Amino acid sequence: MPSVCLVIGMAGCGKTSLMQRVNAYLHSREAPPYVINLDPAVTNLPYDANVDIRDTVNYKAVMKEYNLGPNGAILTAANLFATRFDQVVNLCERRAKEIDHIFVDTPGQIEIFTWSASGAIVSETFASAFPTCILYVMDTVRSQDPQCFMSNMLQAVSILYKFRLPMVLVFNKIDVVRHETQAEWMTDFEKFHAVLDENPTFASDLSRSMSLVLDEFYKHLRVAGVSAMTGEGMEGLFEQIERSRKEYLAEYLPELNAKKEENRVREETRRAEALEKLRRDAEDGGGGGGGGRGETVVMDMKRDVKREGSGGEEGEEGGEEDDEDA
Ligand SMILES: Nc1nc2c(ncn2[C@@H]2O[C@H](COP(=O)(O)OP(=O)(O)OP(=O)(O)O)[C@@H](O)[C@H]2O)c(=O)[nH]1
């Protein structure tokens, strides 16, 4: 089964460039991925997508038809596309034997994917069919600012706990700034606090408190440093994707199966209870003699049974006579 990687990140962090890079990298290894574009507003796609939302939904037409601004139209286009997403997964399933990776590019405005119906549908549909992970892409250059770093971490934590899928933190643009310092901030609070102390503000106090809370969250993350521009770090990224796949199979899949089983049991119990209620209603109605609906239904059923056995005669007496004849 191929691994699915959902590429998510703040605007301009380099998602589309990374998609292009991994696509080229895997083509050079003769293992081309299956590539999906979910950004309806992208004008130039620098890679060939196997599935492109723009072929199905015209976001400018959505803007006009629903009288929306650009972001509202992107959100609506993504939601409209999500209603057909089972068809996309069917396409992937048909190609599953030939491919090792499925990469999914998401809209530039992060919340359009992460906090909308489309994000939930896409991630859940994929996660119930294939090992799925999130590549949370960060702009390493912008994240040099500790508060921008913290804001990225808060986005990542909310996505991790919302989707509950394995996540790789991908520090992009390491051709400009190396990511090691920021990776260290995740393990050594004193270093992070020292940088915050250089410019004390209310916001830096908040970042300091948050960094202590996020300790537990950092333990669930894998880190990879890459440059979508030069191609550096691709091997490391694919190692982390492989580890995420193992985590999915070891932890997520059993949880998913348990959830499915729980839903099946709940549905069976609900059905049995509904049937029991129906039976009790029928009994109450039949025994009460009040001429309620239950009684009428039961009486009608009795007559029908007799009629079947009697070869067409109606009523109790006719039925009994027929029985004697037989
Ligand atoms: N130096 C450098 N620049 C990069 C790298 N990756 C992306 N960029 C540049 O960053 C800018 C944004 O890249 P995109 O790939 O469009 O980013 P995106 O996240 O897809 O953008 P939206 O979907 O519009 O939010 C472009 O100018 C890229 O050339 C990188 O690894 N190194």
The ligand as a MOL file (V3000), in Angstrom:
LIG
                    3D

  0  0  0     0  0            999 V3000
M  V30 BEGIN CTAB
M  V30 COUNTS 32 34 0 0 0
M  V30 BEGIN ATOM
M  V30 1 N 15.4820 29.7210 -1.0470 0
M  V30 2 C 14.4500 28.9290 -1.1080 0
M  V30 3 N 13.2530 29.4140 -1.5350 0
M  V30 4 C 12.2020 28.5540 -1.5810 0
M  V30 5 C 12.3070 27.2000 -1.1960 0
M  V30 6 N 11.0780 26.6280 -1.3250 0
M  V30 7 C 10.2710 27.5760 -1.7950 0
M  V30 8 N 10.9220 28.7330 -1.9600 0
M  V30 9 C 10.3590 29.9970 -2.4290 0
M  V30 10 O 9.3270 30.3910 -1.5380 0
M  V30 11 C 8.2690 31.0250 -2.2610 0
M  V30 12 C 6.9400 30.3330 -1.9720 0
M  V30 13 O 7.0150 29.0150 -2.4550 0
M  V30 14 P 5.7040 28.1840 -2.8150 0
M  V30 15 O 6.1750 26.8180 -3.1820 0
M  V30 16 O 4.8790 28.9150 -3.7770 0
M  V30 17 O 5.0020 28.1760 -1.4080 0
M  V30 18 P 3.5390 27.6330 -1.0370 0
M  V30 19 O 3.5600 27.2670 0.3950 0
M  V30 20 O 3.1100 26.5940 -1.9990 0
M  V30 21 O 2.7120 28.9380 -1.2790 0
M  V30 22 P 1.1010 29.1100 -1.2000 0
M  V30 23 O 0.4900 27.8280 -1.6740 0
M  V30 24 O 0.8470 30.2740 -2.0910 0
M  V30 25 O 0.8430 29.4000 0.2110 0
M  V30 26 C 8.6700 30.9590 -3.7400 0
M  V30 27 O 9.2610 32.1830 -4.0910 0
M  V30 28 C 9.7090 29.8490 -3.7830 0
M  V30 29 O 10.6340 30.0270 -4.8120 0
M  V30 30 C 13.5940 26.7280 -0.7400 0
M  V30 31 O 13.8010 25.5920 -0.3580 0
M  V30 32 N 14.6140 27.6410 -0.7220 0
M  V30 END ATOM
M  V30 BEGIN BOND
M  V30 1 1 1 2
M  V30 2 2 2 3
M  V30 3 1 2 32
M  V30 4 1 3 4
M  V30 5 2 4 5
M  V30 6 1 4 8
M  V30 7 1 5 6
M  V30 8 1 5 30
M  V30 9 2 6 7
M  V30 10 1 7 8
M  V30 11 1 8 9
M  V30 12 1 9 10
M  V30 13 1 9 28
M  V30 14 1 10 11
M  V30 15 1 11 12
M  V30 16 1 11 26
M  V30 17 1 12 13
M  V30 18 1 13 14
M  V30 19 2 14 15
M  V30 20 1 14 16
M  V30 21 1 14 17
M  V30 22 1 17 18
M  V30 23 2 18 19
M  V30 24 1 18 20
M  V30 25 1 18 21
M  V30 26 1 21 22
M  V30 27 2 22 23
M  V30 28 1 22 24
M  V30 29 1 22 25
M  V30 30 1 26 27
M  V30 31 1 26 28
M  V30 32 1 28 29
M  V30 33 2 30 31
M  V30 34 1 30 32
M  V30 END BOND
M  V30 END CTAB
M  END
